[in-house]
């Protein structure tokens, strides 16, 4: 029998909102590993649990010959919802509900 209080799943939509980062950061946990940081929390759009790894310690991108990498904000990272919920209209092979937001990584001083 289905749960009568369950809310229908939001449809997949690649969207962001200025409040997503603050909402996620208020409830997430972060665990350092040898290659970066694992973020765990709930997506601020769909509310489903998610994990998002951020690689900080190995090669992260390519730069075309004759160009330099953008170093304006090396600690700012884009986080994507990676929940496992079945969102309507989700393209094959995609994870999450489509939500994304930017955060800035900082080291906690001890």
N, C-alpha and C positions, 0 to 999 in steps of 0.2 A: 504494500500500500504506500502511496506517495505521501510526502509530508505536506499538509495543507498550508503550513506557514512558510514553506520554502519560496523564496523569491525567484522568478525566472532569471536565467543567466543573461547578462548584457550581451548584445551582439558585438562581434569583433569590430574595432574601429581604431585606426592609428590616430591617436589624439593625445594632446597634452593639456595641462591646465596649470596655472601658476601656483596652485595650492598642492599639487601632487607631491612635490619634493618635501615640503614641510610635513605633510600628513604621513608620508612614508618614514621620514627621519624621526618622527615622534614615537614610532612604535617598532622600529627595526632593531636587530642585533647585528653586530659585525664581529667577525672572527678572522684574525690574520692567519694566513698560511704561508708557505714558502714562496709562493708566486704572487701573492696579492691579498685580497680581502674577499671573504664570502659574506654577502649581505642576506639576511633572512627577515622576512616580515610579511605584511599583507599589502596587496596592491591597493593604492589609494582610489582607484577607479572601480574595480570589481569586488574588492574586499577579500579575494581568495589568497591563501598562503602562497608565497613564492620565495625562491632562492635566486640570487644573482651574483655570479663570480665576477670580480674586477681584477684583471691581470695588471700588475704594476711592475713586475720584476723581469720581464723578458721582452723581446722584440714585439712591438704593438702595431706598427703600421709601416707602410712603404712610402717613400718620398721620391717623386720623379727626379731624374737627373737634372741638375741645375737649379733645384728648388730646395728650400730648407723647411724643416718641420715647424709647425705653428707652436710656439712655446708660450703664447700669451697666458694660457690657463692649463698647465699640464695636469693639475689635480682635479679639474672638472671632468666628470664622466657622465655619460648618458646611461640611465637605467631603464630597462624594458620589463614590462610585466612578463613573467615566465610561469604563471600559474598553470596548473594542469586541468583546469575546468574546461568544459565543452561549451565554448561560446559560439552562438550561431554566426554563420558567415565567415568563420575563421578559415583562411586559405590552408590548403593541404601543406603539412610540414611546419606550420607555424605553432608557436607556443603563446600562451597568454591571451589577454583581451585586446591587445594593441596599444595600451597606454604606455607612455614614456615620459621621462622627466630627467632633469640634470641635477647632479649633486656635486659638491666639492669635498674631496677627501682631505682630511687633516689628521695628523698623528696626535694622539692623546698624550699630553705631557704627564709623566709620572714623577 
